[in-house]
């Protein structure tokens, strides 16, 4: 979960981390288990982000 307007973490750093993690999941033969979302908000954890996180957790940890 990344916030496009985040003042603590810049977009380039978030995208670099996303690529590294996606590569790791691909090497583990589980690319479908990795998801990276970007929200056009400042640093936060809003309701939509929470709903997305819980849906992902339910899908893969159920």
C-alpha positions in Angstrom: 0.0 0.0 0.0 1.5 3.3 -1.1 0.3 6.8 -0.9 1.2 8.9 -4.0 1.2 12.1 -1.9 3.3 10.7 0.9 5.8 13.1 2.3 7.8 10.4 4.2 8.4 8.1 1.2 9.0 9.2 -2.4 7.2 7.6 -5.3 10.5 6.4 -6.9 11.5 4.6 -3.8 8.0 3.0 -3.5 8.2 1.8 -7.1 11.7 0.4 -6.6 10.6 -1.5 -3.6 7.5 -2.8 -5.5 9.8 -4.1 -8.3 12.1 -5.9 -5.8 9.2 -7.5 -4.1 7.5 -8.5 -7.3 10.7 -10.1 -8.5 11.0 -12.1 -5.2 7.4 -13.4 -5.5 8.1 -14.3 -9.2 11.2 -16.2 -8.2 9.1 -18.0 -5.5 6.7 -19.0 -8.3 3.9 -17.1 -6.6 3.5 -13.8 -8.5 -0.2 -13.8 -8.0 0.2 -13.5 -4.2 1.9 -10.1 -4.5 -0.1 -7.0 -5.0 1.0 -3.3 -4.7 -1.6 -0.6 -4.6 -1.2 3.1 -5.0 -3.7 5.6 -3.5 -3.7 9.3 -4.4 -3.6 10.4 -0.7 -1.0 11.6 1.8 0.6 9.2 4.2 -2.4 7.4 5.8 -4.3 4.2 6.1 -7.8 5.1 5.1 -10.9 2.9 5.0 -10.4 1.8 1.3 -6.8 0.8 2.1 -8.0 -1.1 5.1 -10.7 -2.9 3.1 -8.1 -3.8 0.4 -5.7 -5.1 3.0 -8.2 -7.2 4.8 -9.5 -8.7 1.5 -5.9 -9.6 0.5 -5.3 -11.2 3.9 -8.5 -13.1 3.7 -7.7 -14.4 0.2 -4.2 -15.6 1.0 -4.3 -16.5 4.7 -7.7 -18.0 5.1 
